[in-house]
Amino acid sequence: MDLAPFVQDLRVGRLAAAPAPRWLWPDAGVELVFSTARLTLGTPGGGVWRPGPVFTPGIQRRPLLAQVGEGNVLRVRLSPWVPPALYADVLAGANAAPDVLERLRADDLAGAAEAVRAWVGRRLAALPGPLQAAARQVCEAPLTFHLPELEDLAGCSARELQRRSRRELGLTLKGLQRLARFQAAVTALASPPALPLAELALSLGYADQSHFTREVRAFSGFSPARLAERLRA
């Protein structure tokens, strides 16, 4: 199976202990982490926990702080239209794909990457359906999607499409659009400003600067200007 439409990125390597935690911003994509390193996650409110060697936050709706120790880490970034059924056991805290961890512990990084590709491929073979095509269009073109076109792609009414999206993906297509648009905002704010915030808001598909500010604050807890400072630090 061609994994390219479903796996956006796959990276494996040995990490040195990070000197300071880094921010993980809300994102429409889903990241699976297989790790022999100690990982500590925290929330801006002060909550802290240590996940197991196989971990995913699912579709991330709130910022997290991550502190990574020394060890081998394999990260698989899944497309937002991959249904949670693929990684449900990982969300539940199960040590999925034990052969991947065995290879990481043996310093066989290439073998770990091959093992995780096979694991994802086996699971995907039974999952893709018409809904994934609609969700993919929303995420790839969050400013231009139209429900009638998505109805044709998914072969069902708008109401049924939204219901299936919530059930199979964990959020509505509108929710996916909001996350994809916020992801574009994070990318834009991480670079030196080329546009005033009001113009940037319109270019990203927000109704106005106030709408932009509300959405950025809802996902990150910061204003656009404050978020830009953190991203560029």
Secondary structure, 3 states (H helix, E strand, C coil): CCCCCCEEEEEEEEECCCCCCEEECCCCCEEEEEECCCEEEECCCCCEECCCCEECCCCCCCCEEEEECCEEEEEEEECCCCCHHHCHHHHCCCCCCHHHHHHHHCCCHHHHHHHHHHHHHHHHCCCCCHHHHHHHHHHHCCCCCCHHHHHHHHCCCHHHHHHHHHHHHCCCHHHHHHHHHHHHHHHHHCCCCCCCHHHHHHHCCCCCHHHHHHHHHHHHCCCHHHHHHHHHC
